[in-house]
Amino acid sequence: MSKPVWKTIRIIAAILVTLIMVFPVYWMFITSLKTSSELRLAMPTFWPDKFMWGNYVDAFNAAPFGRYAINTVIQTAGILFLQINLGIMAAYAFAKGNFPGREKLFLLVLAALIVPDQVTFVPVYVMMSNLGWINSFYALIIPHAASAYSIFLLRQTFKSINNDVIEAAKVDGASRMQVLYRILTPMAFPTIATMGILSFISSWNSYFWPLIMTNTNNMRVLTVGIAMMRDSVAGDEALNFHLIMAASMMIILPIVLIFIFAQKHIVTAMSNSTFK
């Protein structure tokens, strides 16, 4: 098979895969702009007869989404801050530290990657309840303060950095924290950015844990809010599906924007020689 033909096939395949992945988001978007009567048509339309931008206002007012959004931002920011900083410090210790049992402790961190959340849910829930943290930001943030995957990702990056850089910084009088945050962190920025993006997406989309840990509107997050909104119109989904889709679009918009502007950091981190 000639190179032009093979290149054409790859382009067509890439276009098809892209369309398959983008179509659900496109369908969500056009559904959010339709009227309830248009949603009930026997033959679905791929373009709204009239763009009902007011659906977004109606969806926002259908529930206290303003409060949900604030709670989601606080939860996401708290988890992101803790995971990045604890991940950086733990990865530095595992990559450049010299203490007894280092490799065995790191194996325990890796073991956490294969333990599903459902296994640890009950003991962590009991712990949060005993501490009186149910229905608080502590319960939403603290159990996710550390990420085994983030530690693994950063450890691999730190191990690829030459020790001479660290020694030179120490000779110049830099403390250990200065070496970590002023020398190593900028050098590992693509990996940290990737870790931050993955952490943001996971925290922003989190549903199961906030659902269990919150029981009032004052503490619920966006994902739980949409579920509550859907349940409130149970039996009449066809009449309110456009509002549910509008609320869903408002939730995924920050994720889409962050991924668009930060995708180069993901590619850089994943193509790093430490993963080869």
CYANA upper distance limits for C-alpha pairs under 8 A (distance plus 0.5 A):
  1 MET  CA      5 VAL  CA      7.20
  1 MET  CA      6 TRP  CA      7.08
  2 SER  CA      6 TRP  CA      6.75
  3 LYS  CA      7 LYS  CA      6.46
  4 PRO  CA      8 THR  CA      6.64
  5 VAL  CA      9 ILE  CA      6.74
  6 TRP  CA     10 ARG  CA      6.77
  7 LYS  CA     11 ILE  CA      6.74
  8 THR  CA     12 ILE  CA      6.69
  9 ILE  CA     13 ALA  CA      6.57
 10 ARG  CA     14 ALA  CA      6.53
 11 ILE  CA     15 ILE  CA      6.67
 12 ILE  CA     16 LEU  CA      6.69
 13 ALA  CA     17 VAL  CA      6.65
 14 ALA  CA     18 THR  CA      6.57
 15 ILE  CA     19 LEU  CA      6.64
 16 LEU  CA     20 ILE  CA      6.69
 17 VAL  CA     21 MET  CA      6.75
 18 THR  CA     22 VAL  CA      6.48
 19 LEU  CA     23 PHE  CA      6.17
 20 ILE  CA     24 PRO  CA      8.17
 21 MET  CA     25 VAL  CA      8.47
 22 VAL  CA     26 TYR  CA      6.76
 23 PHE  CA     27 TRP  CA      6.48
 24 PRO  CA     28 MET  CA      6.62
 25 VAL  CA     29 PHE  CA      6.68
 26 TYR  CA     30 ILE  CA      6.80
 27 TRP  CA     31 THR  CA      6.46
 27 TRP  CA     46 PHE  CA      8.19
 28 MET  CA     32 SER  CA      6.67
 28 MET  CA    245 MET  CA      6.24
 28 MET  CA    246 ALA  CA      8.29
 28 MET  CA    248 SER  CA      8.46
 28 MET  CA    249 MET  CA      7.58
 29 PHE  CA     33 LEU  CA      7.26
 29 PHE  CA    245 MET  CA      7.63
 29 PHE  CA    246 ALA  CA      7.74
 29 PHE  CA    249 MET  CA      7.08
 30 ILE  CA     34 LYS  CA      7.07
 30 ILE  CA     46 PHE  CA      7.90
 30 ILE  CA     47 TRP  CA      6.95
 30 ILE  CA     48 PRO  CA      6.92
 31 THR  CA     39 LEU  CA      8.06
 31 THR  CA     48 PRO  CA      8.25
 31 THR  CA    241 PHE  CA      8.35
 31 THR  CA    242 HIS  CA      6.05
 31 THR  CA    245 MET  CA      6.97
 31 THR  CA    246 ALA  CA      8.33
 32 SER  CA     52 MET  CA      8.40
 32 SER  CA     55 ASN  CA      7.28
 32 SER  CA     56 TYR  CA      8.16
 32 SER  CA    241 PHE  CA      8.31
 32 SER  CA    242 HIS  CA      4.98
 32 SER  CA    243 LEU  CA      6.76
 32 SER  CA    244 ILE  CA      8.03
 32 SER  CA    245 MET  CA      5.39
 32 SER  CA    246 ALA  CA      4.98
 32 SER  CA    249 MET  CA      8.20
 33 LEU  CA     48 PRO  CA      7.14
 33 LEU  CA     50 LYS  CA      8.13
 33 LEU  CA     51 PHE  CA      5.70
 33 LEU  CA     52 MET  CA      5.21
 33 LEU  CA     53 TRP  CA      6.53
 33 LEU  CA     55 ASN  CA      7.05
 33 LEU  CA    242 HIS  CA      7.29
 33 LEU  CA    246 ALA  CA      7.99
 34 LYS  CA     38 GLU  CA      6.73
 34 LYS  CA     39 LEU  CA      7.34
 34 LYS  CA     48 PRO  CA      5.99
 34 LYS  CA     49 ASP  CA      7.97
 34 LYS  CA     50 LYS  CA      7.39
 34 LYS  CA     51 PHE  CA      6.97
 34 LYS  CA     52 MET  CA      6.46
 34 LYS  CA    242 HIS  CA      6.83
 35 THR  CA     39 LEU  CA      7.03
 35 THR  CA     52 MET  CA      7.39
 35 THR  CA    242 HIS  CA      7.46
 36 SER  CA     40 ARG  CA      7.21
 36 SER  CA    238 ALA  CA      7.44
 36 SER  CA    239 LEU  CA      5.64
 36 SER  CA    240 ASN  CA      7.18
 36 SER  CA    241 PHE  CA      7.92
 36 SER  CA    242 HIS  CA      7.16
 37 SER  CA     41 LEU  CA      7.48
 37 SER  CA    239 LEU  CA      8.15
 38 GLU  CA     45 THR  CA      8.49
 38 GLU  CA     48 PRO  CA      8.47
 39 LEU  CA     44 PRO  CA      7.71
 39 LEU  CA    238 ALA  CA      7.44
 39 LEU  CA    239 LEU  CA      8.43
 39 LEU  CA    241 PHE  CA      8.40
 39 LEU  CA    242 HIS  CA      8.26
 40 ARG  CA    238 ALA  CA      7.28
 53 TRP  CA     57 VAL  CA      8.09
 54 GLY  CA     58 ASP  CA      6.75
 55 ASN  CA     59 ALA  CA      6.46
 55 ASN  CA    242 HIS  CA      7.63
 55 ASN  CA    243 LEU  CA      6.40
 55 ASN  CA    246 ALA  CA      7.03
 56 TYR  CA     60 PHE  CA      6.58
 56 TYR  CA    243 LEU  CA      7.48
 56 TYR  CA    246 ALA  CA      5.91
 56 TYR  CA    247 ALA  CA      7.36
 57 VAL  CA     61 ASN  CA      6.72
 58 ASP  CA     62 ALA  CA      6.48
 58 ASP  CA    243 LEU  CA      7.52
 59 ALA  CA     63 ALA  CA      7.85
 59 ALA  CA    243 LEU  CA      5.52
 59 ALA  CA    244 ILE  CA      7.48
 59 ALA  CA    246 ALA  CA      6.88
 59 ALA  CA    247 ALA  CA      6.24
 60 PHE  CA     64 PRO  CA      7.79
 60 PHE  CA     65 PHE  CA      6.20
 60 PHE  CA     66 GLY  CA      8.07
 60 PHE  CA    247 ALA  CA      7.37
 61 ASN  CA     65 PHE  CA      7.72
 62 ALA  CA    229 MET  CA      8.10
 63 ALA  CA    225 GLY  CA      7.92
 63 ALA  CA    229 MET  CA      7.45
 64 PRO  CA     68 TYR  CA      6.93
 64 PRO  CA    217 ASN  CA      8.04
 65 PHE  CA     69 ALA  CA      6.37
 65 PHE  CA    222 LEU  CA      7.31
 65 PHE  CA    225 GLY  CA      7.63
 66 GLY  CA     70 ILE  CA      6.89
 67 ARG  CA     71 ASN  CA      6.74
 67 ARG  CA    217 ASN  CA      8.30
 67 ARG  CA    218 ASN  CA      7.19
 67 ARG  CA    219 MET  CA      8.48
 67 ARG  CA    221 VAL  CA      8.43
 68 TYR  CA     72 THR  CA      6.61
 68 TYR  CA    217 ASN  CA      8.08
 68 TYR  CA    218 ASN  CA      8.10
 68 TYR  CA    219 MET  CA      7.79
 68 TYR  CA    220 ARG  CA      6.22
 68 TYR  CA    221 VAL  CA      4.97
 68 TYR  CA    222 LEU  CA      5.47
 68 TYR  CA    225 GLY  CA      7.21
 69 ALA  CA     73 VAL  CA      6.63
 69 ALA  CA    221 VAL  CA      6.96
 69 ALA  CA    222 LEU  CA      6.37
 70 ILE  CA     74 ILE  CA      6.71
 70 ILE  CA    221 VAL  CA      8.47
 71 ASN  CA     75 GLN  CA      6.56
 71 ASN  CA    219 MET  CA      6.79
 71 ASN  CA    220 ARG  CA      7.24
 71 ASN  CA    221 VAL  CA      6.01
 71 ASN  CA    222 LEU  CA      8.46
 72 THR  CA     76 THR  CA      6.45
 72 THR  CA    204 TRP  CA      7.07
 72 THR  CA    220 ARG  CA      8.49
 72 THR  CA    221 VAL  CA      5.46
 72 THR  CA    222 LEU  CA      6.79
 73 VAL  CA     77 ALA  CA      6.37
 73 VAL  CA    204 TRP  CA      8.34
 74 ILE  CA     78 GLY  CA      6.48
 74 ILE  CA    137 PHE  CA      8.48
 75 GLN  CA     79 ILE  CA      6.70
 75 GLN  CA    137 PHE  CA      7.23
 75 GLN  CA    140 LEU  CA      6.84
 75 GLN  CA    141 ILE  CA      6.41
 75 GLN  CA    203 SER  CA      7.84
 76 THR  CA     80 LEU  CA      6.42
 76 THR  CA    141 ILE  CA      8.45
 76 THR  CA    200 PHE  CA      6.71
 76 THR  CA    203 SER  CA      5.77
 76 THR  CA    204 TRP  CA      6.39
 77 ALA  CA     81 PHE  CA      6.50
 77 ALA  CA    200 PHE  CA      8.46
 78 GLY  CA     82 LEU  CA      6.74
 78 GLY  CA    141 ILE  CA      6.64
 79 ILE  CA     83 GLN  CA      6.38
 79 ILE  CA    141 ILE  CA      5.93
 79 ILE  CA    142 ILE  CA      7.99
 79 ILE  CA    144 HIS  CA      6.77
 79 ILE  CA    145 ALA  CA      6.05
 79 ILE  CA    199 SER  CA      8.17
 79 ILE  CA    203 SER  CA      7.62
 80 LEU  CA     84 ILE  CA      6.55
 80 LEU  CA    145 ALA  CA      8.48
 80 LEU  CA    196 GLY  CA      6.92
 80 LEU  CA    199 SER  CA      6.60
 80 LEU  CA    200 PHE  CA      6.83
 80 LEU  CA    203 SER  CA      8.47
 81 PHE  CA     85 ASN  CA      6.73
 82 LEU  CA     86 LEU  CA      6.22
 82 LEU  CA     87 GLY  CA      8.37
 82 LEU  CA    145 ALA  CA      5.61
 82 LEU  CA    146 ALA  CA      7.31
 83 GLN  CA     87 GLY  CA      5.99
 83 GLN  CA    144 HIS  CA      8.07
 83 GLN  CA    145 ALA  CA      5.69
 83 GLN  CA    146 ALA  CA      5.40
 83 GLN  CA    147 SER  CA      6.54
 83 GLN  CA    150 SER  CA      7.97
 83 GLN  CA    199 SER  CA      8.18
 84 ILE  CA     88 ILE  CA      6.50
 84 ILE  CA    150 SER  CA      8.20
 84 ILE  CA    192 ILE  CA      7.75
 84 ILE  CA    195 MET  CA      7.98
 84 ILE  CA    196 GLY  CA      7.28
 85 ASN  CA     89 MET  CA      6.78
 86 LEU  CA     90 ALA  CA      6.45
 86 LEU  CA    145 ALA  CA      8.08
 86 LEU  CA    146 ALA  CA      6.79
 87 GLY  CA     91 ALA  CA      6.29
 87 GLY  CA    146 ALA  CA      7.11
 87 GLY  CA    147 SER  CA      7.37
 87 GLY  CA    150 SER  CA      6.36
 87 GLY  CA    151 ILE  CA      5.32
 87 GLY  CA    154 LEU  CA      7.68
 88 ILE  CA     92 TYR  CA      6.56
 88 ILE  CA    151 ILE  CA      7.54
 88 ILE  CA    154 LEU  CA      7.17
 88 ILE  CA    180 LEU  CA      8.48
 88 ILE  CA    185 THR  CA      8.26
 89 MET  CA     93 ALA  CA      6.80
 89 MET  CA    180 LEU  CA      8.25
 90 ALA  CA     94 PHE  CA      6.75
 90 ALA  CA    151 ILE  CA      6.92
 91 ALA  CA     95 ALA  CA      6.38
 91 ALA  CA    151 ILE  CA      5.57
 91 ALA  CA    152 PHE  CA      7.44
 91 ALA  CA    154 LEU  CA      6.08
 91 ALA  CA    155 ARG  CA      4.91
 91 ALA  CA    158 PHE  CA      7.81
 92 TYR  CA     96 LYS  CA      6.14
 92 TYR  CA     97 GLY  CA      7.31
 92 TYR  CA    154 LEU  CA      8.34
 92 TYR  CA    155 ARG  CA      6.96
 92 TYR  CA    158 PHE  CA      7.08
 92 TYR  CA    180 LEU  CA      7.88
 93 ALA  CA     97 GLY  CA      4.93
 93 ALA  CA     98 ASN  CA      8.22
 94 PHE  CA    102 ARG  CA      6.89
 94 PHE  CA    103 GLU  CA      8.13
 94 PHE  CA    106 PHE  CA      7.40
 94 PHE  CA    155 ARG  CA      7.00
 95 ALA  CA    155 ARG  CA      5.79
 95 ALA  CA    156 GLN  CA      7.90
 95 ALA  CA    158 PHE  CA      6.48
 95 ALA  CA    159 LYS  CA      5.72
 96 LYS  CA    158 PHE  CA      8.05
 96 LYS  CA    159 LYS  CA      7.50
 97 GLY  CA    102 ARG  CA      8.50
 98 ASN  CA    102 ARG  CA      7.72
101 GLY  CA    105 LEU  CA      6.52
102 ARG  CA    106 PHE  CA      6.73
103 GLU  CA    107 LEU  CA      6.74
104 LYS  CA    108 LEU  CA      7.05
105 LEU  CA    109 VAL  CA      7.04
106 PHE  CA    110 LEU  CA      6.81
107 LEU  CA    111 ALA  CA      6.57
108 LEU  CA    112 ALA  CA      6.98
109 VAL  CA    113 LEU  CA      7.72
109 VAL  CA    148 ALA  CA      6.10
110 LEU  CA    114 ILE  CA      8.07
110 LEU  CA    148 ALA  CA      6.96
110 LEU  CA    149 TYR  CA      8.23
110 LEU  CA    152 PHE  CA      7.88
111 ALA  CA    115 VAL  CA      7.44
112 ALA  CA    148 ALA  CA      6.84
113 LEU  CA    148 ALA  CA      6.65
113 LEU  CA    149 TYR  CA      7.20
115 VAL  CA    119 VAL  CA      7.35
115 VAL  CA    120 THR  CA      8.40
116 PRO  CA    120 THR  CA      7.80
117 ASP  CA    121 PHE  CA      6.35
118 GLN  CA    122 VAL  CA      8.19
120 THR  CA    124 VAL  CA      6.62
121 PHE  CA    125 TYR  CA      6.42
122 VAL  CA    126 VAL  CA      6.67
123 PRO  CA    127 MET  CA      6.65
124 VAL  CA    128 MET  CA      6.66
124 VAL  CA    143 PRO  CA      7.96
125 TYR  CA    129 SER  CA      6.60
125 TYR  CA    213 MET  CA      8.39
126 VAL  CA    130 ASN  CA      6.59
127 MET  CA    131 LEU  CA      6.75
128 MET  CA    132 GLY  CA      6.73
128 MET  CA    133 TRP  CA      5.72
128 MET  CA    134 ILE  CA      6.55
128 MET  CA    139 ALA  CA      6.68
129 SER  CA    133 TRP  CA      6.46
129 SER  CA    134 ILE  CA      6.15
133 TRP  CA    137 PHE  CA      8.28
133 TRP  CA    138 TYR  CA      6.49
133 TRP  CA    139 ALA  CA      6.00
134 ILE  CA    139 ALA  CA      6.46
134 ILE  CA    213 MET  CA      6.02
134 ILE  CA    214 THR  CA      7.15
135 ASN  CA    139 ALA  CA      7.48
135 ASN  CA    213 MET  CA      5.96
135 ASN  CA    214 THR  CA      4.76
135 ASN  CA    215 ASN  CA      6.70
135 ASN  CA    216 THR  CA      7.90
135 ASN  CA    219 MET  CA      6.84
136 SER  CA    140 LEU  CA      7.26
136 SER  CA    213 MET  CA      8.21
136 SER  CA    214 THR  CA      7.68
136 SER  CA    219 MET  CA      7.26
137 PHE  CA    141 ILE  CA      6.48
137 PHE  CA    219 MET  CA      8.21
138 TYR  CA    142 ILE  CA      5.99
139 ALA  CA    143 PRO  CA      7.13
139 ALA  CA    213 MET  CA      7.01
140 LEU  CA    144 HIS  CA      8.20
140 LEU  CA    209 TRP  CA      7.78
140 LEU  CA    210 PRO  CA      6.77
140 LEU  CA    213 MET  CA      7.42
141 ILE  CA    145 ALA  CA      6.77
147 SER  CA    151 ILE  CA      6.87
148 ALA  CA    152 PHE  CA      6.71
149 TYR  CA    153 LEU  CA      6.54
150 SER  CA    154 LEU  CA      6.63
150 SER  CA    195 MET  CA      6.44
151 ILE  CA    155 ARG  CA      6.42
152 PHE  CA    156 GLN  CA      6.83
153 LEU  CA    157 THR  CA      7.16
153 LEU  CA    191 THR  CA      7.70
153 LEU  CA    195 MET  CA      8.24
154 LEU  CA    158 PHE  CA      6.57
154 LEU  CA    188 ALA  CA      8.13
154 LEU  CA    191 THR  CA      7.18
154 LEU  CA    192 ILE  CA      7.72
155 ARG  CA    159 LYS  CA      6.54
156 GLN  CA    160 SER  CA      7.09
156 GLN  CA    274 THR  CA      6.73
156 GLN  CA    275 PHE  CA      8.49
157 THR  CA    161 ILE  CA      7.45
157 THR  CA    188 ALA  CA      6.98
157 THR  CA    191 THR  CA      7.82
157 THR  CA    274 THR  CA      7.06
158 PHE  CA    184 LEU  CA      7.68
158 PHE  CA    188 ALA  CA      7.73
160 SER  CA    274 THR  CA      7.14
161 ILE  CA    165 VAL  CA      8.13
161 ILE  CA    184 LEU  CA      8.41
162 ASN  CA    166 ILE  CA      8.05
163 ASN  CA    167 GLU  CA      6.81
164 ASP  CA    168 ALA  CA      6.50
165 VAL  CA    169 ALA  CA      6.83
166 ILE  CA    170 LYS  CA      6.78
166 ILE  CA    179 VAL  CA      7.05
166 ILE  CA    183 ILE  CA      8.27
167 GLU  CA    171 VAL  CA      6.68
168 ALA  CA    172 ASP  CA      6.92
169 ALA  CA    173 GLY  CA      7.13
169 ALA  CA    174 ALA  CA      5.98
169 ALA  CA    179 VAL  CA      7.02
169 ALA  CA    183 ILE  CA      8.41
170 LYS  CA    174 ALA  CA      5.34
170 LYS  CA    175 SER  CA      7.11
170 LYS  CA    176 ARG  CA      8.31
170 LYS  CA    179 VAL  CA      8.01
174 ALA  CA    178 GLN  CA      6.13
174 ALA  CA    179 VAL  CA      6.61
175 SER  CA    179 VAL  CA      6.66
176 ARG  CA    180 LEU  CA      6.71
177 MET  CA    181 TYR  CA      6.54
178 GLN  CA    182 ARG  CA      5.80
178 GLN  CA    183 ILE  CA      7.62
179 VAL  CA    183 ILE  CA      5.51
179 VAL  CA    184 LEU  CA      6.85
180 LEU  CA    184 LEU  CA      5.56
180 LEU  CA    185 THR  CA      6.53
181 TYR  CA    185 THR  CA      5.52
181 TYR  CA    186 PRO  CA      7.85
182 ARG  CA    186 PRO  CA      7.09
183 ILE  CA    187 MET  CA      7.11
184 LEU  CA    188 ALA  CA      6.66
185 THR  CA    189 PHE  CA      6.52
185 THR  CA    192 ILE  CA      8.30
188 ALA  CA    192 ILE  CA      6.71
189 PHE  CA    193 ALA  CA      6.39
190 PRO  CA    194 THR  CA      6.66
190 PRO  CA    265 HIS  CA      5.32
190 PRO  CA    266 ILE  CA      7.31
190 PRO  CA    268 THR  CA      6.71
190 PRO  CA    269 ALA  CA      5.78
191 THR  CA    195 MET  CA      6.57
191 THR  CA    265 HIS  CA      7.75
191 THR  CA    266 ILE  CA      7.82
191 THR  CA    268 THR  CA      8.32
191 THR  CA    269 ALA  CA      5.39
191 THR  CA    270 MET  CA      8.45
192 ILE  CA    196 GLY  CA      6.50
193 ALA  CA    197 ILE  CA      6.66
193 ALA  CA    262 ALA  CA      8.24
193 ALA  CA    265 HIS  CA      6.79
193 ALA  CA    266 ILE  CA      7.83
194 THR  CA    198 LEU  CA      6.72
194 THR  CA    265 HIS  CA      6.64
194 THR  CA    266 ILE  CA      5.48
194 THR  CA    269 ALA  CA      7.28
195 MET  CA    199 SER  CA      6.53
196 GLY  CA    200 PHE  CA      6.45
197 ILE  CA    201 ILE  CA      6.68
197 ILE  CA    258 ILE  CA      8.01
197 ILE  CA    259 PHE  CA      7.95
197 ILE  CA    262 ALA  CA      8.40
198 LEU  CA    202 SER  CA      6.64
199 SER  CA    203 SER  CA      6.52
200 PHE  CA    204 TRP  CA      6.31
201 ILE  CA    205 ASN  CA      6.48
201 ILE  CA    255 ILE  CA      6.90
202 SER  CA    206 SER  CA      6.42
205 ASN  CA    223 THR  CA      7.08
206 SER  CA    210 PRO  CA      7.44
206 SER  CA    223 THR  CA      7.51
207 TYR  CA    211 LEU  CA      6.48
207 TYR  CA    223 THR  CA      6.15
207 TYR  CA    224 VAL  CA      6.56
208 PHE  CA    212 ILE  CA      6.88
209 TRP  CA    213 MET  CA      6.57
210 PRO  CA    214 THR  CA      6.27
210 PRO  CA    220 ARG  CA      7.36
210 PRO  CA    221 VAL  CA      7.43
210 PRO  CA    224 VAL  CA      7.62
211 LEU  CA    215 ASN  CA      8.08
211 LEU  CA    220 ARG  CA      7.97
211 LEU  CA    224 VAL  CA      6.50
214 THR  CA    219 MET  CA      6.42
214 THR  CA    220 ARG  CA      6.43
215 ASN  CA    219 MET  CA      7.80
215 ASN  CA    220 ARG  CA      7.75
216 THR  CA    220 ARG  CA      6.89
220 ARG  CA    224 VAL  CA      6.72
220 ARG  CA    225 GLY  CA      6.97
221 VAL  CA    225 GLY  CA      6.52
222 LEU  CA    226 ILE  CA      6.73
222 LEU  CA    251 ILE  CA      7.58
223 THR  CA    227 ALA  CA      7.02
223 THR  CA    251 ILE  CA      8.36
224 VAL  CA    228 MET  CA      6.69
225 GLY  CA    229 MET  CA      6.58
226 ILE  CA    230 ARG  CA      6.59
226 ILE  CA    244 ILE  CA      7.48
226 ILE  CA    247 ALA  CA      7.44
226 ILE  CA    248 SER  CA      7.83
227 ALA  CA    231 ASP  CA      6.66
228 MET  CA    232 SER  CA      6.57
229 MET  CA    233 VAL  CA      7.31
229 MET  CA    244 ILE  CA      7.96
230 ARG  CA    234 ALA  CA      6.91
230 ARG  CA    237 GLU  CA      7.83
230 ARG  CA    244 ILE  CA      7.32
233 VAL  CA    237 GLU  CA      6.53
233 VAL  CA    240 ASN  CA      7.75
236 ASP  CA    240 ASN  CA      7.11
237 GLU  CA    241 PHE  CA      5.76
240 ASN  CA    244 ILE  CA      7.01
241 PHE  CA    245 MET  CA      6.67
242 HIS  CA    246 ALA  CA      6.62
243 LEU  CA    247 ALA  CA      6.71
244 ILE  CA    248 SER  CA      6.69
245 MET  CA    249 MET  CA      6.60
246 ALA  CA    250 MET  CA      6.91
247 ALA  CA    251 ILE  CA      7.01
248 SER  CA    252 ILE  CA      6.91
249 MET  CA    253 LEU  CA      6.54
250 MET  CA    254 PRO  CA      8.34
251 ILE  CA    255 ILE  CA      8.39
252 ILE  CA    256 VAL  CA      6.77
253 LEU  CA    257 LEU  CA      6.71
254 PRO  CA    258 ILE  CA      6.59
255 ILE  CA    259 PHE  CA      6.61
256 VAL  CA    260 ILE  CA      6.66
257 LEU  CA    261 PHE  CA      6.83
258 ILE  CA    262 ALA  CA      6.39
259 PHE  CA    263 GLN  CA      5.84
262 ALA  CA    266 ILE  CA      7.45
263 GLN  CA    267 VAL  CA      6.86
264 LYS  CA    268 THR  CA      6.62
265 HIS  CA    269 ALA  CA      6.59
266 ILE  CA    270 MET  CA      6.55
267 VAL  CA    271 SER  CA      6.49
268 THR  CA    272 ASN  CA      6.70
270 MET  CA    275 PHE  CA      7.42
271 SER  CA    275 PHE  CA      7.39
271 SER  CA    276 LYS  CA      8.26
272 ASN  CA    276 LYS  CA      7.86
